[in-house]
Amino acid sequence: MPVTTSPAPTASNATPDAAPRSSWIALAVLILGVSMALLDTTIVNVALPTIRTSLDASEGTLSWIISGYALAYGLALIPAGRVGDRVGHKWVFVVGLAGFTLASLWCGLAAGATELIVARVVQGLCGGIFFPAVTALIQLMFAGRTRGKAFAVMGAAIGFSTALGPIVGGLLIEAFGEDEGWRSIFFVNLPFGVIAVAAAIVLLPRIVVGATARGVDVVGLLLVSVALVAVLVPLIEGEDAGWPWWTWTSLVGGLLLLVGFAFWERRVAGRGGNPLVPPRLFAHAAFTGGVILALVYFAAFTSIFFTISIFWQSGLGHSALASGLVSVPFALGSIVGASQSERLAHRLGRVVLVIGTGMVALGLVSLWLVLWLVPTGDLTHWTLAAPLLVGGIGSGLFIAPNAQFIVATVDRDEAGAASGVIGTMQRVGSAAGIAVVGSVLFGSLAFPPGRPTPEVVADAFAHAATMAMATSAALSVMAFLLVFTLPRRADRRAPTR
């Protein structure tokens, strides 16, 4: 029999439209952890030029600082979700967040580029450990429309934190200077991390719903880990290396390993074992469609900040703060969209996801057109404000209901596994999106012979940014089309054991 113990009432004790105060307090602790993890996915973008100068880092190193974090984050999500199902999501959250805080300190103290990459990988790994516990605990602590409101809060935190990262990074670099400024973007996690860990120990309920699960799928974990590394490493290194034969071999090998992983999981499940990713999760159309959608959507969504940050600083010569301020409209739009997402999802069902992805696609296509049509010398943050605002509102409308559509379709004792799969696809999408868009950006960057003038540099970066934004826009249109694979209404049955 599953074991459930908790000092606070859970969703099973609450009415569909209400939740105890203790659950909302616990949610605040979870959101603080989410905000730290998501902030660190984009806060580093505006610091890349200063890191390059301070540590004499190469372009490949800069890519690894961003993508290494996302890759490690993604690799940790699935096993962390399964461990949480077995031992309780509270302590997985605490351990992961404590490691994330210590890794942030290590990043800030890094003496060289290689050490910073390793510290960022560890930071991403720890972020991936505690993130599945967030959506799993929301699923377990809330029910009915109240659960939708909780997911809406999480959606707002995801969208707002991701967009806020460049602003916070710019402010810190402006305040502390180039060398100390990029280090401060990691040190800022320390006080919040200590507070969040202490609060989590005291306030989070201890809920164990899968304590009877047997064994650990070590082979499955190794297969999916090697497969994702094999796919993502060439995406990160391919452009810089000139796409030699080994990059294509690695990509094909990674895809074959993913197929092998799927067959292995079916075999483990058929023998009555405990697969890392239960195959029956994919019996739900919403889950299967949502997993694919998550990959494509996050590839489009997170890559725009990488492009804008590089273009605004290295191309146009603006400060890190000016670069960060460009994303303010997107952050504000995310808050507005997320605040209305639960109400609209309840009334409109899948239509709210269609509207959200449609607005994101419209915003990104508009950004591409602005970069293509507006002369480089006339570009200001006001020029990009309207497309970013539209995209931000759409992102806020989409993220929280999408998570609810997917996670609510699986058994409660598999909420962690489902969250891990979804989150892995989001992070893999982020890493792959930045890798692909970065390849397009730097691959399209060309200067005429001789010493280029600032105007020539700006025009070259404008052309490269236009090509990169076209890639992000194409991915957003693909995400819009994929959203129709989801059911018209979310499954509100919230299955229990």
C-alpha positions, 0 to 999 in steps of 0.5 A: 500500500502507498504510504502518505504522511504529512503535517499539512493537509493535502489535496485529498483533504481539500475541496476542489475549490479550496486548499488549506493555508499551509499548502499556499505557504508551502507553494511560496517556498516551492516558487522561490526555488523555481525562480532561482533555477529559472533565473539562472537559465537566462541571467548569465546571457547578459554576462557572457561578454564580460565573462569572455573578457575576464576569463579570456574565454572562447566562443565554445566556452561561452556556449558551454556555460549556457548549454552545459547548465541546461544539459545537466539540468535535463539529465537529472530531472527524470531520475530525480522525479522517480526518487521523489516518488519513492522517498518523498519529494520534500527531501529531494527538493531540500537536497537539490536546492542546497546543492544548487546554492553551494554550486552558485557559490562555486560559480562565483568563485571560479578562477578560470573558464573550465572551472566555471563550466564544471561549476555550472554543470553541477549547478544545473544538475542540482537544479534538475534534482529539485525541480520535479518535486515542485510540480509533483508537490503541487499536484499532490497538495492541490485539487480541482480549480485550486490546482489550476491556480497553483499551476498558474502561479508556477507558470508566472514564476517560470515566465517571469524569472526567465525573462527577468534574468537578463534585467537582474544580470544587467543591474548587477554588472552595472552596479559592481563592474565587469569582473565582480559583476558577473560573479555577483549574478551567482552570489545573489542566489546565496541568501535566497537559497539559505532562506528557501532551504530552511523554509522547506525543511520546516514548511513542506509536507512530507508526502510519499506516494510510491514507497512500494516501488521496487528497484532503480532502473540503472540501465535506463538511466545510463541509456537516456543519459548517454543518448542525450549527451550524444545528441546535445554535444554535437549541437553545441560543438558542431558549428565551432568544430566545422561539423566534422564526421564525429558530430553526425555520428554522435547525433545518429548514435544518440537517436539510436540510443533513445530508441533503445531506451524506449524498448528497454523501458517497455521490457522493464515494465513488461517484466513487472519492474520499475522503469525510469519512464513508465511507458503507460505515461505515453498512453495519454494523448495529452502527455505524449503531445505535450512532451513533444510540444515542450521540446519545440516550445522551449527551444523557441522561447529561451533562445530569443534572449540569447540572441538579443543579449549577444546582438545588443551588447556585442553588435550594438555596443550597449551596456549589460543593463541596457541589454537586460531592459530589452526583455522588460516587456516580455516579463510584464507580459508573462505576468499578465498572461499567467494571471489569467491563464487558470481562469481562461483554461477553465473556461476555454480548455485547449483554446487558451493554449492555442491563443498562447502559442499563437501569440508567441508565434506572432511575437517572434515572427514580428521580432524577426520582421523588425530586425529584417526591415528596420535599419540597424541604426534605428533599432531601440528597445522601444522598437522591440517592445510590442512584439516582446509584450505580445510574446510574453502574454502568450507565454504566460497564457501557455506555460501553466495550463500546458503543465496542468493538461499533461501532469493531471493525466497521470496517476498521482504516484507517477507525478514525479516521473511525469514532471521529470519527463516534461521538464527534461524535454523543456531543458533539452529543448532549451539547450538544443534551441540555444545550440542551434540558434547559436550556430545560426547566429555565429555561423551567419556572422561575417565581416569584410576584410580589414578593420571593421568600423562600429557601423559594419560590426552592427550591420554584421550582427544585425544580419546574424541576429535576423537569421537567428530570430528567424530560426526561433520564429520557425520553432514557435510556429511549429509549436503552435501547430503541435498544440492541436495534438492536445485534447480539447479539455484537460483531464480533470479526473486527477487519478489516485491510487 
